């Protein structure tokens, strides 16, 4: 059960609903409430589909390209670490979303899929984290529970986008920054753990057993 809780909390930290809410509000400030609701609904559905796809096909992608899961874990940990540090500084990581992409998105009519769903919410870090977790939980039951966790995360993101204006008014800039920093701490901790586990599997001589 603890593995599922860790997975859900980690995924929620990576997708960063509060940070996405602020960007979503800036991208849709000239849209009507009806349009914002429609974009949020479409984005929530797309996010769930992307997360689900990663859960059920992630391990297959590693096998297809013959990528060692532990090397992938180290790489993923580094990506998550970069994101975590950026979140501690309350800035959107370039791993998720760049200024150029933000400028391009401001001129789009339909922003629900790109950039709101991908790469703003479901970017390389989220996909990497899911692939690593799905490899460790390979059974149908485990993947089913992961899928339920992904549904829960997608619903939370949809609600945050749906009520982005109310959330921003309630929390204020300071409140949102505090939450983003807390998520950044969690994400950085997960990243460090991923890197350490991956390195110890790739170089077992560094483990405590090798010191005896």
C-alpha positions, -999 to 999 in steps of 0.1 A, spaced: 0 0 0 29 24 8 42 20 -27 9 31 -42 7 61 -18 42 71 -27 34 68 -64 2 89 -61 19 117 -40 49 117 -63 27 120 -94 7 148 -78 39 166 -70 53 162 -105 22 173 -123 20 203 -99 -17 212 -102 -12 245 -83 16 256 -105 -4 246 -136 -34 265 -123 -14 298 -123 -2 292 -159 -37 281 -170 -52 312 -156 -27 334 -175 -34 315 -208 -71 318 -205 -76 352 -189 -92 365 -221 -116 335 -225 -151 333 -213 -159 311 -182 -177 286 -205 -146 283 -227 -123 279 -197 -146 251 -183 -145 234 -217 -107 236 -219 -103 223 -183 -126 194 -191 -108 184 -223 -74 188 -206 -85 166 -176 -96 138 -199 -64 141 -221 -42 141 -190 -59 109 -177 -54 92 -211 -18 101 -212 -11 89 -177 -30 57 -184 -10 51 -216 23 55 -197 12 30 -171 3 3 -195 29 8 -223 59 22 -204 77 -11 -197 72 -21 -233 89 10 -245 120 2 -223 121 -33 -236 117 -21 -272 147 1 -270 166 -23 -247 170 4 -220 181 -7 -185 155 2 -160 181 13 -134 198 36 -159 164 50 -167 157 55 -130 189 75 -126 180 97 -156 145 101 -143 158 111 -109 180 138 -124 150 152 -143 128 152 -112 156 168 -92 158 197 -117 121 201 -115 121 200 -77 148 227 -74 129 249 -98 97 244 -78 116 254 -46 123 286 -64 86 288 -74 94 289 -111 81 267 -139 108 243 -149 120 244 -186 115 206 -184 78 213 -183 72 245 -201 94 272 -217 87 309 -223 87 303 -260 60 276 -256 40 300 -234 42 327 -261 32 303 -288 3 290 -267 -11 325 -261 -20 326 -298 -36 292 -300 -74 287 -302 -73 252 -287 -48 249 -258 -63 220 -239 -41 193 -254 -10 214 -262 4 229 -240 -19 224 -210 -21 186 -210 13 180 -226 40 191 -218 28 215 -190 11 188 -169 22 155 -184 58 161 -194 90 140 -195 92 139 -157 57 125 -152 61 99 -179 95 88 -166 82 85 -131 52 64 -142 74 41 -164 98 34 -135 69 27 -111 51 5 -136 82 -16 -141 83 -22 -103 46 -31 -102 41 -53 -133 10 -73 -124 -24 -65 -138 -37 -58 -102 -9 -34 -95 -13 -16 -128 -50 -14 -121 -44 3 -88 -19 27 -105 -46 35 -131 -70 44 -103 -43 66 -88 -39 83 -122 -76 89 -124 -76 105 -90 -47 128 -100 -64 137 -132 -96 146 -114 -76 168 -89 -59 186 -118 -93 191 -136 -108 206 -105 -78 229 -100 -81 241 -137 -119 243 -135 -117 266 -104 -84 282 -111 -97 317 -106 -112 309 -73 -81 291 -61 -59 320 -71 -81 345 -52 -83 322 -21 -47 313 -18 -31 344 -32 4 344 -47 21 337 -14 -2 307 -6 3 292 -40 41 296 -37 41 279 -3 22 249 -18 45 247 -48 76 248 -25 62 219 -4 56 199 -36 92 208 -46 106 194 -14 87 161 -19 97 159 -55 134 165 -47 133 138 -20 118 113 -45 144 123 -71 173 117 -46 159 83 -37 155 73 -74 191 83 -82 205 64 -52 186 33 -59 195 33 -96 232 39 -89 234 12 -63 219 -13 -87 242 -3 -115 273 -1 -92 266 -26 -63 302 -21 -51 290 12 -36 264 -4 -14 270 -10 24 273 -48 18 304 -41 -2 321 -24 27 323 -56 47 
